Amino acid sequence: MITWRRIGEGDFPLLGRWLAQPHVARWWNHDTSPEGVDRDFGPAARGQEPSEDLLVMLDGEPIGLVQRCRLTDYPEYLAELAAEVDVPDGAVTLDYLIGDPRLTGRGLGARMIRAVVAATWTDHPDATAVIVPVHAANRASWRVLEKAGLRRVAEASLEPDNPVDDRAHYIYRADRPTPAR
């Protein structure tokens, strides 16, 4: 069963190990030192910033991270994204990783994303859509989004997370389900 909880400071050593894994480091481009992890993830863990950093577990064992936030909480990012694609009021975005390379390629990423997207509609009643930009070269990441049911809605030129990358991104979207009549 896929479950999650907010990251706490006690999770930082695990997060640092995951961020240092080559399959994660290639796309996340974070400082993996204890100070770097605290700088990048501490404010959310301490409730000082609105992002939700979620430690995702499979049958109680940590497997990954999902960051979820309302785009309006990050105006500069919203402006960059809205210049490229329609972003409805109430839109939420995600970022995600599977930490252990031995767990990649097993469908866990799609299960993780599908579960968090489904929970978003309850956790954030004002959420209208989940919009996820992913670098065009990160095939594994955009395939996970497709397997999780998100649809590609645009190609965009966005600032990459890793400075070695160009600006080519795909934008994926899931809309709030319409209630059955």
Buried (B, 14 or more C-beta within 10 A) or exposed (E): EBEBEEBEEEBBEBBBBBBBBEBBBBBBBBEBEEEBBBEBBBBBBEEEBEBBBBBBBBEEEBBBBBBBBBBBEBEEBBEBBBEBBEBBEBBBBBBBBBBBEEBBEEEBBBBBBBBBBBBBBEEBEEBBBBBBBBBBBBEEBBEBBEBBEBEEBBEBEBEBBBEEBEEEBBBBBBBBEEEEE
